[in-house]
């Protein structure tokens, strides 16, 4: 299934725009569309918070990585400050997504493959 995005007013695709696409092209009502998008992202966030990787076939992998503490520096004052250990999310695009990006040649993508 292919969903076309006629025009994006901003360079980012928002959750509201995704919900609107579900409403227009799939036929869900607006409340169902918004709830589905919110549930999808809540599921991803909950999995990551619980330390689980998220793999979306054909799109990529979201992984939790623990960064070790390290010395840092305040850029204004030059003062040395410690940076505490923290968990961060990383994203690695799939080969399929990388190929699609290369095929587009750097121009904005006008479709979403589902």
KOLLO-791946 format. One line per field, with one value per atom (N, C-alpha, C): x, y, z; residue number from 1. Coordinates in nm, 2 decimals, padded with zeros to 4 digits. Each point is the difference from the previous one (the first is absolute). Layout:
px	c(X ...)
py	c(Y ...)
pz	c(Z ...)
num	c(NUM ...)
% end
This chain:
px	c(00.08 -00.08 00.09 -00.04 00.08 -00.09 00.05 -00.08 00.08 -00.07 00.07 -00.02 00.10 -00.01 00.00 -00.12 -00.01 00.09 -00.01 00.09 00.02 00.13 00.03 00.04 -00.07 00.03 00.13 00.04 00.12 00.09 00.13 00.09 -00.01 -00.08 -00.01 -00.14 -00.01 -00.13 -00.04 -00.12 -00.05 -00.10 -00.02 -00.10 -00.14 -00.03 -00.13 -00.01 00.11 -00.01 -00.02 00.07 -00.02 -00.14 -00.06 -00.14 -00.09 00.03 -00.08 00.01 00.11 00.02 -00.08 00.00 -00.08 -00.15 -00.04 -00.14 -00.04 00.08 -00.03 00.02 00.10 00.03 -00.04 -00.01 -00.04 -00.15 -00.05 -00.14 -00.04 00.10 -00.02 -00.06 -00.08 -00.04 00.11 -00.01 00.11 00.04 -00.09 00.03 00.08 -00.05 00.07 00.14 00.01 00.13 00.10 -00.04 00.08 00.04 -00.10 00.03 00.09 -00.01 00.09 00.15 00.01 00.14 00.06 -00.08 00.04 00.04 -00.08 00.02 00.13 00.02 00.13 00.12 00.00 00.12 00.01 -00.11 00.01 00.06 -00.04 00.06 00.15 00.04 00.15 00.07 -00.06 00.07 00.00 -00.11 00.00 00.10 00.02 00.09 00.15 00.03 00.13 00.02 -00.09 00.01 00.03 -00.06 00.02 00.13 00.08 00.13 -00.01 -00.11 -00.01 00.03 00.07 00.02 -00.13 -00.02 -00.12 00.05 -00.05 00.05 -00.13 00.01 -00.11 00.05 -00.04 00.05 -00.02 00.11 00.00 00.02 00.01 00.01 00.13 00.01 00.12 -00.01 00.10 00.01 00.02 -00.08 00.02 00.06 00.11 00.07 00.04 00.00 00.04 00.15 00.07 00.14 00.04 00.08 00.04 00.14 00.00 00.13 00.07 00.12 00.08 00.02 00.03 00.03 00.13 00.01 00.12 00.02 00.13 00.02 -00.05 -00.06 -00.05 00.05 -00.04 00.05 -00.12 -00.02 -00.10 00.05 -00.07 00.05 00.01 -00.07 00.00 00.12 00.03 00.10 00.13 -00.01 00.11 00.03 -00.09 00.01 -00.03 00.08 -00.01 -00.12 -00.09 -00.12 -00.02 -00.04 -00.02 -00.14 00.00 -00.12 -00.04 -00.12 -00.04 -00.03 00.00 -00.04 -00.15 -00.04 -00.14 -00.03 -00.13 -00.05 -00.05 00.03 -00.04 -00.06 -00.09 -00.05 00.08 00.03 00.06 -00.09 00.01 -00.07 00.09 -00.02 00.08 -00.10 00.01 -00.09 00.03 -00.10 00.01 00.07 00.05 00.06 -00.11 -00.12 -00.11 -00.03 00.00 -00.03 00.12 00.12 00.12 00.00 -00.04 -00.01 -00.11 -00.11 -00.11 00.05 00.08 00.05 00.10 00.08 00.10 -00.07 -00.11 -00.07 -00.07 -00.04 -00.07 00.10 00.13 00.10 00.00 -00.05 00.01 -00.12 -00.10 -00.12 -00.10 -00.09 -00.10 -00.08 -00.02 -00.08 -00.14 -00.07 -00.14 -00.10 00.05 -00.08 00.04 -00.09 00.03 -00.04 00.09 -00.03 -00.04 -00.12 -00.04 -00.02)
py	c(-00.12 00.12 00.12 00.10 00.12 00.12 00.09 00.12 00.12 00.08 00.12 00.11 00.09 00.12 00.11 00.06 00.11 00.11 00.06 00.12 00.00 00.02 00.01 00.15 00.07 00.14 00.02 -00.10 00.01 -00.12 00.02 -00.11 -00.13 00.01 -00.12 -00.06 -00.13 -00.07 -00.02 00.06 00.00 -00.11 -00.03 -00.10 00.05 00.12 00.05 -00.02 00.02 -00.03 -00.15 -00.09 -00.14 -00.04 00.06 -00.03 00.04 00.12 00.05 -00.09 -00.05 -00.10 -00.13 -00.05 -00.11 00.03 00.12 00.04 00.01 00.06 00.03 -00.13 -00.08 -00.10 -00.14 -00.02 -00.14 00.00 00.11 00.01 -00.01 00.00 00.01 00.14 00.00 00.14 00.07 00.13 00.08 -00.04 -00.04 -00.04 -00.13 -00.10 -00.13 00.02 00.09 00.03 00.05 00.10 00.06 -00.10 -00.08 -00.10 -00.11 -00.04 -00.10 00.05 00.12 00.06 00.02 00.05 00.01 -00.14 -00.10 -00.13 -00.06 00.02 -00.04 00.06 00.13 00.06 -00.03 -00.01 -00.04 -00.14 -00.09 -00.14 00.00 00.08 00.01 00.06 00.12 00.06 -00.09 -00.07 -00.09 -00.11 -00.06 -00.10 00.05 00.12 00.06 00.03 00.05 00.04 -00.13 -00.11 -00.13 -00.07 00.07 -00.06 -00.09 -00.01 -00.09 00.08 -00.07 00.06 -00.01 00.09 00.00 -00.01 -00.11 -00.03 00.01 00.09 00.02 -00.04 -00.12 -00.06 00.10 00.02 00.09 00.14 00.04 00.13 00.02 -00.07 00.01 -00.05 00.02 -00.04 00.11 00.01 00.09 -00.08 00.05 -00.07 00.09 -00.06 00.08 -00.03 00.11 -00.02 00.08 -00.06 00.07 00.06 00.13 00.08 00.01 -00.02 00.00 00.15 00.02 00.13 00.05 00.13 00.05 00.14 00.05 00.14 00.09 00.12 00.09 00.14 00.10 00.13 00.10 00.10 00.10 00.09 00.01 00.08 00.15 00.05 00.14 00.04 -00.09 00.04 -00.08 -00.12 -00.08 -00.09 00.01 -00.08 -00.15 -00.08 -00.15 -00.04 -00.08 -00.05 -00.15 -00.08 -00.14 -00.02 -00.09 -00.03 -00.14 -00.01 -00.13 -00.10 -00.13 -00.11 00.02 -00.04 00.02 -00.10 -00.02 -00.09 00.09 -00.04 00.07 -00.09 00.05 -00.08 00.02 -00.10 00.01 -00.06 00.05 -00.06 -00.04 -00.12 -00.04 -00.04 00.07 -00.03 -00.13 -00.07 -00.12 00.02 -00.11 00.01 00.05 -00.05 00.04 00.15 00.06 00.14 00.08 -00.05 00.07 00.00 -00.11 00.00 00.10 00.00 00.10 00.14 00.03 00.14 00.03 -00.09 00.02 00.02 -00.08 00.01 00.13 00.06 00.13 00.12 -00.03 00.10 00.13 -00.02 00.12 00.09 -00.03 00.09 -00.06 00.09 -00.05 -00.12 -00.10 -00.12 00.04 -00.04 00.04 -00.11 -00.12 -00.11 -00.07 -00.08 -00.08 -00.14 -00.09 -00.14 -00.07 -00.06 -00.07 -00.15)
pz	c(00.00 00.00 00.00 -00.08 -00.01 00.04 00.09 00.04 -00.06 -00.07 -00.06 00.09 00.02 00.08 -00.11 -00.02 -00.10 00.03 00.12 00.03 00.15 00.03 00.14 00.02 00.09 00.02 00.08 00.08 00.08 -00.05 00.02 -00.04 00.08 00.11 00.08 -00.02 00.01 00.00 00.14 00.03 00.14 00.03 00.13 00.03 -00.05 00.01 -00.05 -00.15 -00.08 -00.14 -00.03 00.08 -00.02 00.03 00.11 00.03 -00.11 -00.06 -00.11 -00.12 -00.03 -00.11 00.02 00.13 00.03 -00.03 00.05 -00.02 -00.15 -00.08 -00.14 -00.09 00.03 -00.10 00.05 00.13 00.04 00.04 00.04 00.03 00.15 00.08 00.15 00.03 00.11 00.04 00.07 00.01 00.06 00.14 00.08 00.14 -00.01 -00.08 -00.01 -00.06 -00.10 -00.06 00.11 00.07 00.10 00.11 00.04 00.11 -00.05 -00.13 -00.06 00.00 -00.05 00.00 00.14 00.09 00.14 00.06 -00.02 00.05 -00.06 -00.13 -00.07 00.07 00.02 00.05 00.15 00.07 00.15 00.01 -00.09 00.01 -00.03 -00.09 -00.03 00.12 00.05 00.12 00.12 00.03 00.11 -00.01 -00.12 -00.02 00.02 -00.05 00.02 00.15 00.07 00.14 00.08 -00.04 00.07 -00.04 -00.09 -00.04 -00.12 -00.07 -00.11 -00.13 -00.09 -00.14 -00.07 -00.10 -00.09 -00.14 -00.07 -00.13 -00.09 -00.10 -00.10 -00.13 -00.05 -00.12 -00.12 -00.08 -00.11 00.04 00.12 00.05 00.08 00.11 00.08 00.14 00.08 00.14 00.09 00.11 00.11 00.11 00.06 00.10 00.12 00.12 00.12 00.02 00.02 00.02 00.13 00.09 00.12 -00.03 00.02 -00.01 00.13 00.00 00.13 00.04 00.13 00.04 -00.06 -00.02 -00.06 00.04 -00.01 00.03 -00.11 00.04 -00.10 00.04 -00.08 00.02 -00.03 00.09 -00.02 -00.11 -00.11 -00.12 00.03 00.09 00.04 00.08 00.10 00.10 -00.02 -00.07 -00.01 00.12 00.10 00.12 -00.03 00.06 -00.01 00.08 -00.06 00.07 -00.03 00.09 -00.03 -00.07 -00.10 -00.07 00.05 00.06 00.06 -00.11 00.05 -00.09 -00.03 -00.13 -00.04 -00.11 -00.01 -00.11 -00.11 -00.12 -00.12 -00.10 -00.09 -00.11 -00.13 -00.06 -00.13 -00.11 -00.12 -00.11 -00.11 -00.06 -00.11 -00.11 -00.11 -00.11 -00.07 -00.05 -00.07 -00.13 -00.06 -00.14 -00.10 00.02 -00.09 00.01 00.12 00.01 -00.05 00.02 -00.05 -00.15 -00.06 -00.15 -00.05 00.07 -00.04 00.01 00.10 00.02 -00.11 -00.04 -00.11 -00.13 -00.03 -00.12 -00.02 00.11 00.00 -00.03 00.01 -00.03 00.08 00.12 00.09 00.00 -00.09 -00.01 00.10 00.05 00.10 -00.05 00.08 -00.03 00.00 -00.11 -00.02 00.03 00.05 00.03 00.12 00.06 00.12 -00.04 00.00 -00.03 00.13 00.00 00.12 -00.03)
num	c(1 1 1 2 2 2 3 3 3 4 4 4 5 5 5 6 6 6 7 7 7 8 8 8 9 9 9 10 10 10 11 11 11 12 12 12 13 13 13 14 14 14 15 15 15 16 16 16 17 17 17 18 18 18 19 19 19 20 20 20 21 21 21 22 22 22 23 23 23 24 24 24 25 25 25 26 26 26 27 27 27 28 28 28 29 29 29 30 30 30 31 31 31 32 32 32 33 33 33 34 34 34 35 35 35 36 36 36 37 37 37 38 38 38 39 39 39 40 40 40 41 41 41 42 42 42 43 43 43 44 44 44 45 45 45 46 46 46 47 47 47 48 48 48 49 49 49 50 50 50 51 51 51 52 52 52 53 53 53 54 54 54 55 55 55 56 56 56 57 57 57 58 58 58 59 59 59 60 60 60 61 61 61 62 62 62 63 63 63 64 64 64 65 65 65 66 66 66 67 67 67 68 68 68 69 69 69 70 70 70 71 71 71 72 72 72 73 73 73 74 74 74 75 75 75 76 76 76 77 77 77 78 78 78 79 79 79 80 80 80 81 81 81 82 82 82 83 83 83 84 84 84 85 85 85 86 86 86 87 87 87 88 88 88 89 89 89 90 90 90 91 91 91 92 92 92 93 93 93 94 94 94 95 95 95 96 96 96 97 97 97 98 98 98 99 99 99 100 100 100 101 101 101 102 102 102 103 103 103 104 104 104 105 105 105 106 106 106 107 107 107 108 108 108 109 109 109 110 110 110 111 111 111 112 112 112 113 113 113 114 114 114)
% end
